[in-house]
């Protein structure tokens, strides 16, 4: 457990510029709620899965949620180098599996769908980044080196080395290259809904133009 905690602690400094600019390790140790939530999870996970202590791990996780805003089920499996930035509103479900060196931001939900008691939460690969407010739902598999844009809702598997955005989430980059027919010129990541609205607008414009031509023909 201790080596994993050390790796988690180092991840804070590696991935958070604010931590790099702080006075030192003591400030991070005392004031970073994401780190507090991860530390508590490591302890609760041992109580739940190694010592098989009932009730207490779940109770402790709920107490931690009150103080940090982060809810991690003690039975979830999380690799080393896990970093939660800011943390408020993060929910990680019971059957979630997370690889090494994963970063998630505030408001992220790794949740289940339906009432099944089997594997109902996501499996997240290594070196994955999940943006603020994103939701990954169901027993989907997210490959290594995937980036999920803020506010995205992912309900299908995502292969490795991809960038996903939108509601529902779809792949806009593969291995650093743009997926055809996706415009990434703007500063904002594309939303599939915006593309559909743009198509409707173009069709309406064509209809209006056709009506104007008919009116001119009658004159």
MDTraj code that builds the backbone (N, CA, C; nanometers):
import mdtraj as md
import numpy as np

residues = "UNK UNK UNK UNK UNK UNK UNK UNK UNK UNK UNK UNK UNK UNK UNK UNK UNK UNK UNK UNK UNK UNK UNK UNK UNK UNK UNK UNK UNK UNK UNK UNK UNK UNK UNK UNK UNK UNK UNK UNK UNK UNK UNK UNK UNK UNK UNK UNK UNK UNK UNK UNK UNK UNK UNK UNK UNK UNK UNK UNK UNK UNK UNK UNK UNK UNK UNK UNK UNK UNK UNK UNK UNK UNK UNK UNK UNK UNK UNK UNK UNK UNK UNK UNK UNK UNK UNK UNK UNK UNK UNK UNK UNK UNK UNK UNK UNK UNK UNK UNK UNK UNK UNK UNK UNK UNK UNK UNK UNK UNK UNK UNK UNK UNK UNK UNK UNK UNK UNK UNK UNK UNK UNK UNK UNK UNK UNK UNK UNK UNK UNK UNK UNK UNK UNK UNK UNK UNK UNK UNK UNK UNK UNK UNK UNK UNK UNK UNK UNK UNK UNK UNK UNK UNK UNK UNK UNK UNK UNK UNK UNK UNK UNK UNK UNK UNK UNK UNK UNK UNK UNK UNK UNK UNK UNK UNK UNK UNK UNK UNK UNK UNK UNK UNK UNK UNK UNK UNK UNK UNK UNK UNK UNK UNK UNK UNK UNK UNK UNK UNK UNK UNK UNK UNK UNK UNK UNK UNK UNK UNK UNK UNK UNK UNK UNK UNK UNK UNK UNK".split()
xyz = np.array([
    [0.0821, -0.1207, 0.0000],
    [0.0000, 0.0000, 0.0000],
    [0.0860, 0.1263, 0.0000],
    [0.1918, 0.1281, 0.0829],
    [0.2726, 0.2494, 0.0962],
    [0.3358, 0.2932, -0.0363],
    [0.3993, 0.2031, -0.1142],
    [0.4554, 0.2459, -0.2433],
    [0.3500, 0.3046, -0.3370],
    [0.2288, 0.2486, -0.3335],
    [0.1210, 0.3006, -0.4178],
    [0.0817, 0.4407, -0.3751],
    [0.0743, 0.4636, -0.2448],
    [0.0410, 0.5961, -0.1937],
    [0.1482, 0.6988, -0.2313],
    [0.2732, 0.6573, -0.2257],
    [0.3821, 0.7463, -0.2656],
    [0.3677, 0.7846, -0.4120],
    [0.3342, 0.6855, -0.4952],
    [0.3147, 0.7123, -0.6390],
    [0.1958, 0.8055, -0.6616],
    [0.0883, 0.7856, -0.5852],
    [-0.0281, 0.8749, -0.5948],
    [0.0102, 1.0179, -0.5565],
    [0.0900, 1.0305, -0.4517],
    [0.1291, 1.1626, -0.4031],
    [0.2177, 1.2336, -0.5052],
    [0.3099, 1.1604, -0.5651],
    [0.3968, 1.2194, -0.6675],
    [0.3159, 1.2639, -0.7891],
    [0.2086, 1.1912, -0.8198],
    [0.1254, 1.2253, -0.9353],
    [0.0650, 1.3647, -0.9220],
    [0.0366, 1.4061, -0.7980],
    [-0.0178, 1.5403, -0.7760],
    [0.0781, 1.6454, -0.8295],
    [0.2062, 1.6321, -0.7989],
    [0.3061, 1.7300, -0.8412],
    [0.3361, 1.7200, -0.9911],
    [0.3254, 1.5992, -1.0445],
    [0.3549, 1.5797, -1.1864],
    [0.2473, 1.6396, -1.2772],
    [0.1224, 1.6434, -1.2291],
    [0.0117, 1.6793, -1.3187],
    [-0.0639, 1.8052, -1.2812],
    [-0.0345, 1.8640, -1.1671],
    [-0.1049, 1.9849, -1.1256],
    [-0.0071, 2.1013, -1.1136],
    [-0.0134, 2.1979, -1.2049],
    [0.0762, 2.3133, -1.1987],
    [0.0645, 2.3897, -1.0673],
    [-0.0570, 2.3920, -1.0099],
    [-0.0755, 2.4619, -0.8823],
    [0.0070, 2.3969, -0.7729],
    [0.0129, 2.2636, -0.7744],
    [0.0928, 2.1926, -0.6740],
    [0.2409, 2.2215, -0.6929],
    [0.2832, 2.2328, -0.8180],
    [0.4236, 2.2608, -0.8471],
    [0.4652, 2.3979, -0.7946],
    [0.3660, 2.4878, -0.7860],
    [0.3954, 2.6249, -0.7423],
    [0.3746, 2.6446, -0.5921],
    [0.3340, 2.5397, -0.5203],
    [0.3072, 2.5535, -0.3770],
    [0.4372, 2.5599, -0.2972],
    [0.4213, 2.5829, -0.1665],
    [0.5377, 2.5924, -0.0783],
    [0.6047, 2.4576, -0.0576],
    [0.5305, 2.3472, -0.0858],
    [0.5924, 2.2166, -0.0690],
    [0.4920, 2.1076, -0.0409],
    [0.5457, 1.9905, -0.0054],
    [0.4622, 1.8720, 0.0114],
    [0.3613, 1.8860, 0.1237],
    [0.3929, 1.9650, 0.2255],
    [0.3032, 1.9771, 0.3399],
    [0.1705, 2.0427, 0.3006],
    [0.1771, 2.1434, 0.2153],
    [0.0547, 2.2110, 0.1717],
    [-0.0355, 2.1164, 0.0942],
    [0.0241, 2.0366, 0.0056],
    [-0.0537, 1.9387, -0.0706],
    [-0.1117, 1.8335, 0.0228],
    [-0.0304, 1.7862, 0.1153],
    [-0.0736, 1.6824, 0.2084],
    [-0.1936, 1.7265, 0.2910],
    [-0.1970, 1.8539, 0.3279],
    [-0.3018, 1.9023, 0.4175],
    [-0.4232, 1.9604, 0.3457],
    [-0.4071, 2.0071, 0.2222],
    [-0.5153, 2.0857, 0.1616],
    [-0.5745, 2.0300, 0.0335],
    [-0.5231, 1.9192, -0.0189],
    [-0.5739, 1.8659, -0.1456],
    [-0.6793, 1.7577, -0.1200],
    [-0.8056, 1.7930, -0.1442],
    [-0.9149, 1.6995, -0.1157],
    [-0.9097, 1.5763, -0.2053],
    [-0.8636, 1.5923, -0.3294],
    [-0.8507, 1.4774, -0.4184],
    [-0.7533, 1.3756, -0.3625],
    [-0.6413, 1.4243, -0.3110],
    [-0.5421, 1.3352, -0.2486],
    [-0.5999, 1.2689, -0.1247],
    [-0.6737, 1.3449, -0.0445],
    [-0.7360, 1.2880, 0.0757],
    [-0.8308, 1.1732, 0.0387],
    [-0.9091, 1.1935, -0.0682],
    [-1.0051, 1.0911, -0.1104],
    [-0.9339, 0.9645, -0.1571],
    [-0.8248, 0.9813, -0.2314],
    [-0.7493, 0.8656, -0.2802],
    [-0.6843, 0.7918, -0.1636],
    [-0.6271, 0.8672, -0.0699],
    [-0.5644, 0.8064, 0.0485],
    [-0.6664, 0.7227, 0.1253],
    [-0.7847, 0.7806, 0.1477],
    [-0.8891, 0.7099, 0.2219],
    [-0.9360, 0.5865, 0.1460],
    [-0.9457, 0.5986, 0.0138],
    [-0.9874, 0.4825, -0.0664],
    [-0.8887, 0.3668, -0.0497],
    [-0.7596, 0.3945, -0.0547],
    [-0.6590, 0.2882, -0.0410],
    [-0.6794, 0.2118, 0.0907],
    [-0.7058, 0.2840, 0.1957],
    [-0.7276, 0.2222, 0.3263],
    [-0.8571, 0.1405, 0.3263],
    [-0.9653, 0.2010, 0.2754],
    [-1.0946, 0.1330, 0.2731],
    [-1.0925, 0.0091, 0.1839],
    [-1.0165, 0.0173, 0.0758],
    [-1.0084, -0.0955, -0.0173],
    [-0.9461, -0.2184, 0.0507],
    [-0.8455, -0.1945, 0.1317],
    [-0.7827, -0.3051, 0.2066],
    [-0.8810, -0.3649, 0.3067],
    [-0.9538, -0.2772, 0.3765],
    [-1.0526, -0.3266, 0.4726],
    [-1.1579, -0.4126, 0.4026],
    [-1.1981, -0.3699, 0.2830],
    [-1.3054, -0.4378, 0.2107],
    [-1.2590, -0.5671, 0.1451],
    [-1.1479, -0.5609, 0.0727],
    [-1.1093, -0.6741, -0.0124],
    [-1.0056, -0.7676, 0.0493],
    [-0.9248, -0.7180, 0.1396],
    [-0.8209, -0.8011, 0.2004],
    [-0.8626, -0.8559, 0.3367],
    [-0.9193, -0.7668, 0.4175],
    [-0.9591, -0.8072, 0.5521],
    [-1.1042, -0.8517, 0.5602],
    [-1.1812, -0.8215, 0.4535],
    [-1.3220, -0.8633, 0.4427],
    [-1.4057, -0.8152, 0.5620],
    [-1.3808, -0.6922, 0.6005],
    [-1.4576, -0.6313, 0.7093],
    [-1.5881, -0.5751, 0.6523],
    [-1.7024, -0.6142, 0.7059],
    [-1.8298, -0.5643, 0.6530],
    [-1.8643, -0.4250, 0.7059],
    [-1.9479, -0.3554, 0.6308],
    [-2.0102, -0.2287, 0.6707],
    [-1.9107, -0.1133, 0.6879],
    [-1.8085, -0.1309, 0.7703],
    [-1.7176, -0.0207, 0.8041],
    [-1.6558, 0.0477, 0.6825],
    [-1.6024, -0.0258, 0.5831],
    [-1.5417, 0.0432, 0.4677],
    [-1.6409, 0.1340, 0.3944],
    [-1.7632, 0.0856, 0.3784],
    [-1.8654, 0.1667, 0.3102],
    [-1.9024, 0.2887, 0.3935],
    [-1.9127, 0.2698, 0.5234],
    [-1.9442, 0.3812, 0.6126],
    [-1.8348, 0.4876, 0.6072],
    [-1.7103, 0.4432, 0.6100],
    [-1.5985, 0.5372, 0.6036],
    [-1.5953, 0.6122, 0.4712],
    [-1.6289, 0.5420, 0.3635],
    [-1.6300, 0.6085, 0.2319],
    [-1.7351, 0.7185, 0.2268],
    [-1.8473, 0.6994, 0.2967],
    [-1.9508, 0.8019, 0.3010],
    [-1.9074, 0.9216, 0.3855],
    [-1.8330, 0.8960, 0.4911],
    [-1.7796, 1.0049, 0.5730],
    [-1.6781, 1.0858, 0.4927],
    [-1.5942, 1.0152, 0.4173],
    [-1.4958, 1.0827, 0.3319],
    [-1.5669, 1.1693, 0.2273],
    [-1.6777, 1.1197, 0.1744],
    [-1.7539, 1.1969, 0.0746],
    [-1.8003, 1.3301, 0.1315],
    [-1.8410, 1.3298, 0.2570],
    [-1.8882, 1.4529, 0.3204],
    [-1.7772, 1.5583, 0.3247],
    [-1.6552, 1.5157, 0.3526],
    [-1.5438, 1.6097, 0.3698],
    [-1.4744, 1.6454, 0.2380],
    [-1.4781, 1.5560, 0.1392],
    [-1.4029, 1.5802, 0.0151],
    [-1.4906, 1.6020, -0.1079],
    [-1.6162, 1.5586, -0.1007],
    [-1.7025, 1.5661, -0.2190],
    [-1.6769, 1.4541, -0.3174],
    [-1.5939, 1.3577, -0.2807],
    [-1.5570, 1.2463, -0.3684],
    [-1.6101, 1.1168, -0.3094],
    [-1.6818, 1.0394, -0.3914],
    [-1.7340, 0.9101, -0.3460],
    [-1.6695, 0.7981, -0.4273],
    [-1.5874, 0.7184, -0.3615],
    [-1.5224, 0.6041, -0.4261],
    [-1.5650, 0.4786, -0.3509],
    [-1.6279, 0.3870, -0.4211],
    [-1.6692, 0.2632, -0.3549],
    [-1.5454, 0.1838, -0.3155],
    [-1.5411, 0.1306, -0.1937],
    [-1.4220, 0.0575, -0.1472],
    [-1.3857, -0.0635, -0.2339],
    [-1.4833, -0.1195, -0.3055],
    [-1.4566, -0.2383, -0.3866],
    [-1.3987, -0.2050, -0.5245],
    [-1.4018, -0.0790, -0.5623],
    [-1.3447, -0.0403, -0.6923],
    [-1.1957, -0.0747, -0.6952],
    [-1.1448, -0.1043, -0.8160],
    [-1.0036, -0.1399, -0.8308],
    [-0.9318, -0.0274, -0.9050],
    [-0.8359, 0.0338, -0.8385],
    [-0.7678, 0.1510, -0.8934],
    [-0.6174, 0.1305, -0.8896],
    [-0.5518, 0.1518, -1.0029],
    [-0.4076, 0.1348, -1.0134],
    [-0.3302, 0.2486, -0.9492],
    [-0.1997, 0.2403, -0.9584],
    [-0.1116, 0.3398, -0.8940],
    [-0.1056, 0.4674, -0.9778],
    [-0.0608, 0.5749, -0.9138],
    [-0.0485, 0.7032, -0.9833],
    [-0.1818, 0.7658, -1.0171],
    [-0.2836, 0.7420, -0.9339],
    [-0.4183, 0.7942, -0.9579],
    [-0.4277, 0.9357, -0.9036],
    [-0.4808, 1.0284, -0.9859],
    [-0.4877, 1.1691, -0.9472],
    [-0.6269, 1.2244, -0.9738],
    [-0.6890, 1.2805, -0.8695],
    [-0.8174, 1.3492, -0.8832],
    [-0.7924, 1.4975, -0.8648],
    [-0.8144, 1.5767, -0.9688],
    [-0.7909, 1.7207, -0.9629],
    [-0.9179, 1.7910, -0.9142],
    [-0.9089, 1.8647, -0.8077],
    [-1.0193, 1.9355, -0.7409],
    [-1.1153, 1.8367, -0.6743],
    [-1.1749, 1.7469, -0.7497],
    [-1.2455, 1.6355, -0.6882],
    [-1.3936, 1.6497, -0.6655],
    [-1.4451, 1.7655, -0.6338],
    [-1.5848, 1.7782, -0.5949],
    [-1.6782, 1.7141, -0.6976],
    [-1.7697, 1.6299, -0.6497],
    [-1.8689, 1.5692, -0.7373],
    [-1.8243, 1.4423, -0.8066],
    [-1.7056, 1.3917, -0.7780],
    [-1.6569, 1.2696, -0.8416],
    [-1.7247, 1.1478, -0.7788],
    [-1.7722, 1.0560, -0.8650],
    [-1.8336, 0.9314, -0.8186],
    [-1.7709, 0.8146, -0.8945],
    [-1.7224, 0.7159, -0.8215],
    [-1.6609, 0.5960, -0.8808],
    [-1.7306, 0.4740, -0.8235],
    [-1.7974, 0.3986, -0.9120],
    [-1.8830, 0.2890, -0.8696],
    [-1.8105, 0.1622, -0.8284],
    [-1.8863, 0.0700, -0.7753],
    [-1.8351, -0.0511, -0.7109],
    [-1.7498, -0.1381, -0.8014],
    [-1.7936, -0.1648, -0.9247],
    [-1.7205, -0.2578, -1.0122],
    [-1.6287, -0.1858, -1.1109],
    [-1.6001, -0.0599, -1.0828],
    [-1.5080, 0.0156, -1.1678],
    [-1.3665, -0.0405, -1.1569],
    [-1.2976, -0.0459, -1.2706],
    [-1.1570, -0.0849, -1.2738],
    [-1.0791, 0.0268, -1.3440],
    [-0.9748, 0.0747, -1.2789],
    [-0.8960, 0.1863, -1.3315],
    [-0.7494, 0.1450, -1.3360],
    [-0.6840, 0.1714, -1.4481],
    [-0.5437, 0.1367, -1.4650],
    [-0.4502, 0.2342, -1.3963],
    [-0.3239, 0.2344, -1.4387],
    [-0.2218, 0.3195, -1.3783],
    [-0.2187, 0.4582, -1.4419],
    [-0.1789, 0.5574, -1.3612],
    [-0.1533, 0.6944, -1.4087],
    [-0.2750, 0.7564, -1.4769],
    [-0.3901, 0.7406, -1.4142],
    [-0.5153, 0.7979, -1.4649],
    [-0.5431, 0.9294, -1.3927],
    [-0.5918, 1.0286, -1.4681],
    [-0.6275, 1.1586, -1.4120],
    [-0.7739, 1.1877, -1.4398],
    [-0.8483, 1.2252, -1.3372],
    [-0.9862, 1.2671, -1.3579],
    [-1.0086, 1.4005, -1.2879],
    [-1.1011, 1.4786, -1.3431],
    [-1.1300, 1.6121, -1.2921],
    [-1.2651, 1.6138, -1.2205],
    [-1.2998, 1.7302, -1.1664],
    [-1.4204, 1.7409, -1.0853],
    [-1.5460, 1.7056, -1.1653],
    [-1.6444, 1.6505, -1.0951],
    [-1.7729, 1.6205, -1.1567],
    [-1.7767, 1.4946, -1.2406],
    [-1.6704, 1.4170, -1.2436],
    [-1.6667, 1.2957, -1.3256],
    [-1.7449, 1.1830, -1.2566],
    [-1.8226, 1.1103, -1.3362],
    [-1.8936, 0.9931, -1.2854],
    [-1.8515, 0.8697, -1.3641],
    [-1.8044, 0.7705, -1.2931],
    [-1.7795, 0.6386, -1.3516],
    [-1.8882, 0.5498, -1.2939],
    [-2.0026, 0.5478, -1.3624],
    [-2.1229, 0.4911, -1.3040],
    [-2.1766, 0.3701, -1.3770],
    [-2.2790, 0.3126, -1.3186],
    [-2.3429, 0.1951, -1.3756],
    [-2.4729, 0.2307, -1.4445],
    [-2.5278, 0.1339, -1.5150],
    [-2.6582, 0.1486, -1.5791],
    [-2.7427, 0.0281, -1.5411],
    [-2.8696, 0.0527, -1.5153],
    [-2.9571, -0.0569, -1.4791],
    [-2.9333, -0.1061, -1.3378],
    [-2.9935, -0.2217, -1.3076],
    [-2.9865, -0.2777, -1.1729],
    [-2.9098, -0.4096, -1.1680],
    [-2.8328, -0.4386, -1.2707],
    [-2.7571, -0.5640, -1.2739],
    [-2.6543, -0.5657, -1.1619],
    [-2.6270, -0.6852, -1.1104],
    [-2.5301, -0.6986, -1.0015],
    [-2.3956, -0.7491, -1.0528],
    [-2.3820, -0.7621, -1.1839],
    [-2.2570, -0.8090, -1.2431],
    [-2.1641, -0.6896, -1.2677],
    [-2.0700, -0.7026, -1.3599],
    [-1.9791, -0.5921, -1.3963],
    [-2.0604, -0.4842, -1.4660],
    [-2.0905, -0.3784, -1.3955],
    [-2.1821, -0.2756, -1.4473],
    [-2.1189, -0.1365, -1.4523],
    [-1.9903, -0.1272, -1.4177],
    [-1.9205, 0.0006, -1.4208],
    [-1.8032, -0.0068, -1.5187],
    [-1.7478, 0.1061, -1.5569],
    [-1.6447, 0.1089, -1.6621],
    [-1.5128, 0.0442, -1.6221],
    [-1.4389, 0.0054, -1.7250],
    [-1.2993, -0.0371, -1.7107],
    [-1.2140, 0.0655, -1.7830],
    [-1.1279, 0.1334, -1.7102],
    [-1.0469, 0.2427, -1.7638],
    [-0.9026, 0.1948, -1.7771],
    [-0.8416, 0.2178, -1.8925],
    [-0.7046, 0.1749, -1.9177],
    [-0.6011, 0.2623, -1.8491],
    [-0.4755, 0.2488, -1.8915],
    [-0.3646, 0.3260, -1.8356],
    [-0.3514, 0.4616, -1.9046],
    [-0.3016, 0.5595, -1.8292],
    [-0.2716, 0.6932, -1.8847],
    [-0.3930, 0.7562, -1.9518],
    [-0.5077, 0.7458, -1.8866],
    [-0.6318, 0.8042, -1.9371],
    [-0.6597, 0.9350, -1.8637],
    [-0.7111, 1.0350, -1.9368],
    [-0.7523, 1.1621, -1.8770],
    [-0.9003, 1.1824, -1.9037],
    [-0.9771, 1.2096, -1.7981],
    [-1.1212, 1.2290, -1.8107],
    [-1.1541, 1.3700, -1.7629],
    [-1.2059, 1.4526, -1.8538],
    [-1.2297, 1.5936, -1.8272],
    [-1.3458, 1.6201, -1.7331],
    [-1.3536, 1.7447, -1.6852],
    [-1.4535, 1.7845, -1.5864],
    [-1.5954, 1.7572, -1.6347],
    [-1.6749, 1.6992, -1.5475],
    [-1.8155, 1.6763, -1.5766],
    [-1.8457, 1.5604, -1.6690],
    [-1.7443, 1.4877, -1.7145],
    [-1.7670, 1.3757, -1.8062],
    [-1.8304, 1.2580, -1.7322],
    [-1.9106, 1.1813, -1.8059],
    [-1.9752, 1.0631, -1.7508],
    [-1.9385, 0.9426, -1.8368],
    [-1.8888, 0.8382, -1.7721],
    [-1.8599, 0.7116, -1.8399],
    [-1.9492, 0.6080, -1.7725],
    [-2.0452, 0.5538, -1.8491],
    [-2.1521, 0.4759, -1.7884],
    [-2.1587, 0.3340, -1.8429],
    [-2.1859, 0.2406, -1.7533],
    [-2.2009, 0.1011, -1.7922],
    [-2.0679, 0.0281, -1.7948],
    [-2.0742, -0.0976, -1.8359],
    [-1.9541, -0.1807, -1.8382],
    [-1.8678, -0.1611, -1.9602],
    [-1.8468, -0.0371, -2.0011],
    [-1.7686, -0.0062, -2.1211],
    [-1.6194, -0.0164, -2.0903],
    [-1.5411, -0.0324, -2.1955],
    [-1.3961, -0.0410, -2.1810],
    [-1.3308, 0.0782, -2.2512],
    [-1.2483, 0.1495, -2.1772],
    [-1.1766, 0.2657, -2.2287],
    [-1.0298, 0.2264, -2.2413],
    [-0.9755, 0.2341, -2.3614],
    [-0.8389, 0.1904, -2.3863],
    [-0.7329, 0.2812, -2.3267],
    [-0.6074, 0.2397, -2.3381],
    [-0.4949, 0.3177, -2.2873],
    [-0.4792, 0.4487, -2.3643],
    [-0.4283, 0.5508, -2.2960],
    [-0.3944, 0.6802, -2.3567],
    [-0.5148, 0.7462, -2.4231],
    [-0.6313, 0.7322, -2.3622],
    [-0.7530, 0.7961, -2.4129],
    [-0.7757, 0.9273, -2.3394],
    [-0.8264, 1.0274, -2.4120],
    [-0.8674, 1.1543, -2.3509],
    [-1.0174, 1.1718, -2.3734],
    [-1.0899, 1.1970, -2.2657],
    [-1.2339, 1.2183, -2.2733],
    [-1.2620, 1.3632, -2.2387],
    [-1.3229, 1.4357, -2.3329],
    [-1.3450, 1.5785, -2.3167],
    [-1.4449, 1.6116, -2.2068],
    [-1.4342, 1.7330, -2.1533],
    [-1.5233, 1.7787, -2.0467],
    [-1.6683, 1.7725, -2.0924],
    [-1.7552, 1.7230, -2.0042],
    [-1.8977, 1.7189, -2.0320],
    [-1.9427, 1.6054, -2.1222],
    [-1.8513, 1.5221, -2.1670],
    [-1.8875, 1.4120, -2.2568],
    [-1.9616, 1.3026, -2.1802],
    [-2.0442, 1.2275, -2.2540],
    [-2.1135, 1.1121, -2.1976],
    [-2.0761, 0.9908, -2.2817],
    [-1.9999, 0.8997, -2.2232],
    [-1.9476, 0.7844, -2.2965],
    [-2.0240, 0.6593, -2.2543],
    [-2.0872, 0.5932, -2.3513],
    [-2.1662, 0.4734, -2.3227],
    [-2.1249, 0.3561, -2.4119],
    [-2.0169, 0.3746, -2.4895],
    [-1.9657, 0.2679, -2.5753],
    [-1.8145, 0.2546, -2.5538],
    [-1.7604, 0.1392, -2.5905],
    [-1.6164, 0.1162, -2.5787],
    [-1.5380, 0.2185, -2.6607],
    [-1.4194, 0.2533, -2.6114],
    [-1.3305, 0.3464, -2.6820],
    [-1.1946, 0.2794, -2.6987],
    [-1.1445, 0.2669, -2.8220],
    [-1.0132, 0.2046, -2.8423],
    [-0.9003, 0.2930, -2.7896],
    [-0.7827, 0.2357, -2.7796],
    [-0.6672, 0.3082, -2.7266],
    [-0.6278, 0.4253, -2.8159],
    [-0.5607, 0.5238, -2.7557],
    [-0.5017, 0.6381, -2.8278],
    [-0.6056, 0.7212, -2.9018],
    [-0.7210, 0.7436, -2.8389],
    [-0.8275, 0.8218, -2.9013],
    [-0.8668, 0.9398, -2.8129],
    [-0.9294, 1.0396, -2.8760],
    [-0.9909, 1.1502, -2.8042],
    [-1.1401, 1.1433, -2.8295],
    [-1.2187, 1.1538, -2.7225],
    [-1.3643, 1.1409, -2.7309],
    [-1.4289, 1.2682, -2.6778],
    [-1.5314, 1.3177, -2.7490],
    [-1.6064, 1.4343, -2.7016],
    [-1.7533, 1.4157, -2.7367],
    [-1.8381, 1.4959, -2.6729],
    [-1.9776, 1.5036, -2.7133],
    [-2.0735, 1.4207, -2.6305],
    [-2.2022, 1.4395, -2.6631],
    [-2.3122, 1.3681, -2.5980],
    [-2.4029, 1.3105, -2.7063],
    [-2.4027, 1.1813, -2.7302],
    [-2.3133, 1.0833, -2.6681],
    [-2.1713, 1.0979, -2.7205],
    [-2.0746, 1.0493, -2.6469],
    [-1.9348, 1.0654, -2.6861],
    [-1.9004, 0.9923, -2.8143],
    [-1.8192, 1.0562, -2.8963],
    [-1.7697, 0.9903, -3.0172],
    [-1.6237, 1.0275, -3.0391],
    [-1.5541, 0.9425, -3.1087],
    [-1.4110, 0.9600, -3.1315],
    [-1.3877, 1.0703, -3.2336],
    [-1.3030, 1.1683, -3.1987],
    [-1.2692, 1.2756, -3.2919],
    [-1.1216, 1.2729, -3.3312],
    [-1.0425, 1.1971, -3.2582],
    [-0.9010, 1.1784, -3.2934],
    [-0.8619, 1.0338, -3.2676],
    [-0.7775, 0.9821, -3.3570],
    [-0.7188, 0.8497, -3.3380],
    [-0.5696, 0.8610, -3.3593],
    [-0.4940, 0.8223, -3.2581],
    [-0.3480, 0.8269, -3.2647],
    [-0.2975, 0.9650, -3.3066],
    [-0.3621, 1.0683, -3.2531],
    [-0.3197, 1.2054, -3.2784],
    [-0.3676, 1.2645, -3.4086],
    [-0.4400, 1.1882, -3.4889],
    [-0.4877, 1.2375, -3.6185],
    [-0.6383, 1.2590, -3.6137],
    [-0.6833, 1.3647, -3.6811],
    [-0.8248, 1.3951, -3.6838],
    [-0.9019, 1.2880, -3.7583],
    [-1.0187, 1.2560, -3.7056],
    [-1.1081, 1.1647, -3.7756],
    [-1.1735, 1.2419, -3.8902],
    [-1.1830, 1.1846, -4.0123],
    [-1.2432, 1.2551, -4.1265],
    [-1.3808, 1.3114, -4.0947],
    [-1.4072, 1.4311, -4.1517],
    [-1.5357, 1.5002, -4.1401],
    [-1.5594, 1.5630, -4.0032],
    [-1.4545, 1.5678, -3.9203],
    [-1.4657, 1.6358, -3.7921],
    [-1.3798, 1.7607, -3.7960],
    [-1.4410, 1.8758, -3.7675],
    [-1.3703, 2.0029, -3.7718],
    [-1.3105, 2.0328, -3.6350],
    [-1.1771, 2.0374, -3.6287],
    [-1.1093, 2.0675, -3.5032],
    [-1.0324, 2.1992, -3.5103],
    [-1.0722, 2.2872, -3.6029],
    [-0.9994, 2.4125, -3.6178],
    [-1.0255, 2.5092, -3.5036],
    [-1.1467, 2.5035, -3.4465],
    [-1.1810, 2.5973, -3.3403],
    [-1.1141, 2.5574, -3.2103],
    [-1.1132, 2.6515, -3.1159],
    [-1.0519, 2.6235, -2.9871],
    [-1.1337, 2.5239, -2.9067],
    [-1.2643, 2.5217, -2.9308],
    [-1.3514, 2.4313, -2.8566],
    [-1.3594, 2.2969, -2.9259],
    [-1.3653, 2.1900, -2.8468],
    [-1.3838, 2.0586, -2.9033],
    [-1.5245, 2.0477, -2.9601],
    [-1.5444, 1.9730, -3.0693],
    [-1.6745, 1.9648, -3.1336],
    [-1.7739, 1.8836, -3.0530],
    [-1.9008, 1.9190, -3.0678],
    [-2.0098, 1.8439, -3.0080],
    [-2.0943, 1.7901, -3.1231],
    [-2.1228, 1.6590, -3.1256],
    [-2.2022, 1.6034, -3.2339],
    [-2.3357, 1.6753, -3.2520],
    [-2.3962, 1.7236, -3.1441],
    [-2.5234, 1.7927, -3.1531],
    [-2.5109, 1.9211, -3.2339],
    [-2.3983, 1.9908, -3.2175],
    [-2.3763, 2.1140, -3.2924],
    [-2.3735, 2.0855, -3.4422],
    [-2.3083, 1.9752, -3.4800],
    [-2.3022, 1.9384, -3.6208],
    [-2.4396, 1.9112, -3.6780],
    [-2.5242, 1.8429, -3.6017],
    [-2.6596, 1.8144, -3.6483],
    [-2.7419, 1.9416, -3.6624],
    [-2.7276, 2.0338, -3.5680],
    [-2.7990, 2.1607, -3.5762],
    [-2.7530, 2.2424, -3.6969],
    [-2.6234, 2.2379, -3.7248],
    [-2.5705, 2.3098, -3.8401],
    [-2.6285, 2.2532, -3.9698],
    [-2.6425, 2.1215, -3.9769],
    [-2.7003, 2.0583, -4.0956],
    [-2.8454, 2.1007, -4.1147],
    [-2.9223, 2.1039, -4.0056],
    [-3.0618, 2.1488, -4.0128],
    [-3.0701, 2.2928, -4.0591],
    [-2.9791, 2.3752, -4.0086],
    [-2.9785, 2.5164, -4.0475],
    [-2.9509, 2.5322, -4.1964],
    [-2.8563, 2.4526, -4.2492],
    [-2.8274, 2.4588, -4.3929],
    [-2.9482, 2.4158, -4.4756],
    [-3.0182, 2.3123, -4.4298],
    [-3.1364, 2.2662, -4.5024],
    [-3.2468, 2.3709, -4.5007],
    [-3.2641, 2.4374, -4.3872],
    [-3.3650, 2.5438, -4.3780],
    [-3.3302, 2.6601, -4.4697],
    [-3.2030, 2.6918, -4.4771],
    [-3.1586, 2.7985, -4.5653],
    [-3.1881, 2.7638, -4.7115],
    [-3.1669, 2.6376, -4.7494],
    [-3.1955, 2.5936, -4.8867],
    [-3.3435, 2.6029, -4.9171],
    [-3.4275, 2.5663, -4.8187],
    [-3.5733, 2.5742, -4.8384],
    [-3.6178, 2.7189, -4.8545],
    [-3.5629, 2.8065, -4.7704],
    [-3.5977, 2.9480, -4.7799],
    [-3.5568, 3.0060, -4.9156],
    [-3.4418, 2.9671, -4.9636],
    [-3.3936, 3.0135, -5.0931],
    [-3.4842, 2.9639, -5.2052],
    [-3.5283, 2.8375, -5.1936],
    [-3.6165, 2.7793, -5.2949],
    [-3.7508, 2.8524, -5.2977],
    [-3.8036, 2.8865, -5.1785],
    [-3.9308, 2.9590, -5.1708],
    [-3.9179, 3.0973, -5.2332],
    [-3.8074, 3.1651, -5.2063],
    [-3.7846, 3.2983, -5.2656],
    [-3.7799, 3.2900, -5.4176],
    [-3.7175, 3.1851, -5.4705],
    [-3.7111, 3.1687, -5.6158],
    [-3.8487, 3.1425, -5.6747],
    [-3.9320, 3.0676, -5.6032],
    [-4.0695, 3.0442, -5.6494],
    [-4.1492, 3.1734, -5.6525],
    [-4.1314, 3.2551, -5.5495],
    [-4.2023, 3.3838, -5.5454],
    [-4.1613, 3.4732, -5.6620],
    [-4.0322, 3.4740, -5.6917],
    [-3.9842, 3.5562, -5.8035],
    [-4.0400, 3.5053, -5.9368],
    [-4.0522, 3.3719, -5.9486],
    [-4.1059, 3.3128, -6.0711],
    [-4.2503, 3.3510, -6.0945],
    [-4.3307, 3.3622, -5.9894],
    [-4.4708, 3.3986, -6.0037],
    [-4.4870, 3.5430, -6.0472],
    [-4.3929, 3.6255, -6.0044],
    [-4.3991, 3.7663, -6.0431],
    [-4.3669, 3.7814, -6.1912],
])
top = md.Topology()
chain = top.add_chain()
for i, resn in enumerate(residues, 1):
    res = top.add_residue(resn, chain, resSeq=i)
    for name in ("N", "CA", "C"):
        top.add_atom(name, md.element.get_by_symbol(name[0]), res)
traj = md.Trajectory(xyz[None], top)
